[in-house]
Amino acid sequence: DAGVIQSPRHEVTEMGQEVTLRCKPISGHDYLFWYRQTMMRGLELLIYFNNNVPIDDSGMPEDRFSAKMPNASFSTLKIQPSEPRDSAVYFCASSTDSAGDYTGELFFGEGSRLTVL
Amino acid sequence: AQSVTQLDSHVSVSEGTPVLLRCNYSSSYSPSLFWYVQHPNKGLQLLLKYTSAATLVKGINGFEAEFKKSETSFHLTKPSAHMSDAAEYFCVVSLVSSGGYNKLIFGAGTRLAVHP
């Protein structure tokens, strides 16, 4: 299996521009998570989906952030407009059950490093 | 409320010496606990997990952790460090949230350096 695939790996953009991050989860996984990692705040859960439906988006910072999962093999995280404080590494992860349940294993992608100038 | 504290932000050891990464948790019930590892420019990978079975949990790459309820600790150990162990390690507690699903709460991380 190819694992969780994220694109782009690196993105540099200017403040005010729209940013779209993409994720392909592991086939057969029915949970998908978006995390953000910064030095100051560590790893934060932004949103997660179960069977393509958003379950908990309480971690999404503000209305500039949106996430979609149109099908079981694809998800996007969009920031519009982007701001310098959005600079971070964004991780997508997938799982076969709600993380923390009897397996608790999340499979992470390699991340998308976003720099907003 | 559930939380997790990693007591050391950086740990440095020599190759071949033991590794100890400390983690304390706070939970109002018997938690599920995990250790994840992140190598530079990579995603996180599960090392091991505790889910109320045996208190001594063995993971990949020779790591193990012991759940001590009386001390609310879940320290990660390895008898002999290898250069390839240099990475960031995250202690994680599972949080049962409203709606019945579980969320993972990550510690701040401990960066392990291994010197020749």
Chai-1 contact restraints between the chains, C-beta under 6 A:
chainA,res_idxA,chainB,res_idxB,connection_type,confidence,min_distance_angstrom,max_distance_angstrom,comment,restraint_id
A,G42,B,A108,contact,1.0,0.0,6.0,A-B,restraint_1
A,L43,B,F106,contact,1.0,0.0,6.0,A-B,restraint_2
A,F91,B,G43,contact,1.0,0.0,6.0,A-B,restraint_3
A,S98,B,Y101,contact,1.0,0.0,6.0,A-B,restraint_4
A,S98,B,N102,contact,1.0,0.0,6.0,A-B,restraint_5
A,A99,B,N102,contact,1.0,0.0,6.0,A-B,restraint_6
A,A99,B,L104,contact,1.0,0.0,6.0,A-B,restraint_7
A,G100,B,S32,contact,1.0,0.0,6.0,A-B,restraint_8
A,G100,B,S94,contact,1.0,0.0,6.0,A-B,restraint_9
A,G100,B,N102,contact,1.0,0.0,6.0,A-B,restraint_10
A,G100,B,L104,contact,1.0,0.0,6.0,A-B,restraint_11
A,D101,B,N102,contact,1.0,0.0,6.0,A-B,restraint_12
A,G104,B,S32,contact,1.0,0.0,6.0,A-B,restraint_13
A,G104,B,F34,contact,1.0,0.0,6.0,A-B,restraint_14
A,G104,B,K49,contact,1.0,0.0,6.0,A-B,restraint_15
A,E105,B,L46,contact,1.0,0.0,6.0,A-B,restraint_16
A,F108,B,G43,contact,1.0,0.0,6.0,A-B,restraint_17
A,F108,B,L44,contact,1.0,0.0,6.0,A-B,restraint_18
A,G109,B,G43,contact,1.0,0.0,6.0,A-B,restraint_19
A,E110,B,K42,contact,1.0,0.0,6.0,A-B,restraint_20
A,E110,B,G43,contact,1.0,0.0,6.0,A-B,restraint_21
A,G111,B,G43,contact,1.0,0.0,6.0,A-B,restraint_22
